[in-house]
Amino acid sequence: DECSCRHFAESSPDLYVRPCGDLIACVWLSFQNSMVLSSAIFITLLGLLGYLHFVKIDQETLLIIDSLGIQMTSSYASGKESTTFIEMDKVKDVIINEAIYMQKVIYYLCILLKDPMEPHEVSQVVPVFQSAKPRLDCLIEVYRSCQEILAHQKATPSP
Amino acid sequence: MVLKAFFPTCCASVDSGLLVGRWVPEQSAAVVLAVVHFPFIPIQVKELLAQVQQASQLGMAVLGTWCHCQQELEESLGHFLEGLGTIFSHDPWLQLCREKGTRCWSCKAIYHQVSSSPDTPSEDQVMLIFYDQRKVLLSWLHPPMTVPNCQAGDVTASARGLAAIFDTVSRSKMLFHSDRFDESPVRLSHWQSEGVEASILVELAKWASGPVCLLVASMLSIISAAVSALCVLPRLWNLWPLSFIRSKLSACEQLRHRLEQLSLVFSTQKAQSPTQLMRKANMLVSVLVDVALGLLLLSWLYSNDRIGQLANALIPGADRVAEELQHLLQWLMGAPAGLKMNRALDQVLGRFFLYHIHLWISYIHLMSPFIEHILWHVGLSACLGLTIALSILSDIIALLTFHIYCFYVYGARLYCLKIYGLSSLWRLFRGKKWNVLRQRVDSCSYDLDQLFIGTLLFTILIFLLPTTALYYLVFTLLRLLVVTVQGLIHLLMDFINSLPLYSLGLRLCRPYRLAAGVKFRVLEQEAGRPLRLLMQINPLPYSLVLCTYRLPSYGCHPKHSWSSLCCKLFLGELIYPWRQRGDKQD
């Protein structure tokens, strides 16, 4: 009867460096004026830094702690980490959802939230691993572990 | 449910003693607030807890024992600690133990009453959650989950979830007043146990804030009384121009806004809630930064005789604008863009507008000797703030382009008359009439001479339409250009007015003060040992800080949507880009 927590980490594919290098080379070749060139390079660098800091997610982590809650962390390429914590009161269930996107069916894991006042209605659906998009076999493993912990949580209800 | 023990990180290396705090049964969580060291007298500990309970309206109790010793629990100490469990009965009774110098923790929770057989106490798994007491004490949770009537002295905190932990720590301030070095009978360890920390400057500021607020509030009331007195006197004999001017000049609006903000900041009422306190702080910092930027601008303007240069550039600039307008009118009077205008109407309108420009130029030249002095004195008002300077700039632009505004009004009125005339005569052409009573178009039988004159006028108006429309178009575009420039300045002013600088600075320097939630980190786990987590504060993202703490501006945003604007432009109705407070119908 051990209290437990499970930790899952998914990584995203790497940044493509070659297209950026090609872009910089084109810019250098087409502009002879050094002022325009340097400002263009500066703006490109800024854009790249902004992309790394705000857009490119390196790793996503799901931490589920018995009787505390579920925590999702996304770490960006620049080292920034953004965390969301959902308390166990608000978690109704963890499910794998199917969606039809263009010509294929994609699977994604999501957390169903409930309002503590109305325990029988789903108030929100929070998808997990949106950037890493793991495949069904990974998702099934994560799903099984989460269900173990949630079952343990439901077996010992709060007093 | 797993028992959660919230343990302050500052107490992780103190000597053995008793754990004191609050038990939250709904979440099966024990919040440890302090450690009471040996030797102590149980009666005094109970008295202290009763005092704290009364002050904070929370149920305080002795939660268990804390043991920090050389190796695993010694026999005698173990029996002594168990004996304590009988003196301070609490269910469940926690026993936390740590070996000195290592990270081996062990904890047990013993339930005495809630078990099937009352003789054998049952044990339960414990999860240790470390928290930084000082940061949790100082942080505000967004959105606040507690019902905001805590100051009414409610017994139960209606906080749910982890907000209850924050609530517990923040309400137990009385417990943190005494520290290890005090002479009191009970020696406590908590985040202030190295000595109560305080800053002389903060204490002095708090002590001085009362009289300073009174002084500034009285000064502000005198100023606002003087301002309203100034406006009362002329009101007796000249109501319309002064209040009209006041409503049109954005500088007056901005001044009024700033005066209001200052009177709110220095009002002698204490802030009721953290939100109000933040708002006051934001307003004060915003005003101070504004004044600082204004003084910077002032020093830049008045160095190197820039005011003189500006004044010298102003007159030729106005001349240049008037010249360009004259060229434009000459072009319109000819064959603009190859279009053929009605010569007579063209000449009339062109000459009318040219005469206006001539009047305007002479007026500017009349004013030219005084421009430098006026600019010099008006520029001094930049010391009141950058926003005041910007609003004065906007007003100066409005004054200098007054002739464009006049031309726009003339063109628009003419065009509007023409459009209405055309629409009504078009109805006559088809044999219909607008019924004012029923607000609809009805058929009507006209006399022959009515029809004849109506059709004649209709033809005249429709052939004169292109000329009027062209003048209207040109002047509307010019007016829209001026309005855009003024609008940009107002946008900048609005931005400076509503930016919550204090909140942003707080988020940058002390991110734990503005908390969006918590985050957990799993510390190294050993088999057989309890799970240890570190609870940290998850700070509010900058976008939410901006949204929550935005200062209200006096809202001069355009009320039209794009489609209604186009409609009005097409019909020739006058557009007022923004309405100030106290709408004036022109």
Contacts between the chains, C-beta under 8 A, distances in Angstrom:
chain1	res1	chain2	res2	distance
A	1	B	125	6.9
A	2	B	125	6.8
A	3	B	2	4.1
A	3	B	125	4.6
A	3	B	127	5.5
A	3	B	531	6.0
A	4	B	531	7.6
A	5	B	522	6.3
A	5	B	531	6.4
A	5	B	533	7.9
A	7	B	522	6.7
A	63	B	520	6.8
A	63	B	522	7.0
A	65	B	127	7.9
A	65	B	520	6.5
A	65	B	533	7.1
A	66	B	2	5.7
A	66	B	127	7.9
A	67	B	1	5.0
A	67	B	2	4.6
A	67	B	4	7.0
A	67	B	27	7.9
A	67	B	28	7.3
A	67	B	127	7.7
A	68	B	4	6.9
A	68	B	127	7.6
A	68	B	129	7.9
A	68	B	520	7.0
A	68	B	533	7.7
A	71	B	519	6.2
A	71	B	520	5.7
A	73	B	519	7.5
A	82	B	541	7.7
A	83	B	519	4.2
A	83	B	538	5.5
A	84	B	517	7.5
A	85	B	517	5.2
A	85	B	518	5.7
A	85	B	519	5.6
A	85	B	520	7.0
A	85	B	538	6.7
A	87	B	161	4.5
A	87	B	162	6.4
A	89	B	160	6.8
A	89	B	161	5.7
A	116	B	160	6.7
A	153	B	1	8.0
A	156	B	1	5.1
A	156	B	2	8.0
A	157	B	1	7.6
A	158	B	1	5.7
A	158	B	26	6.1
A	158	B	27	6.8
A	158	B	28	7.0
A	159	B	1	7.5
A	159	B	25	6.0
A	159	B	26	7.2
A	159	B	28	7.0
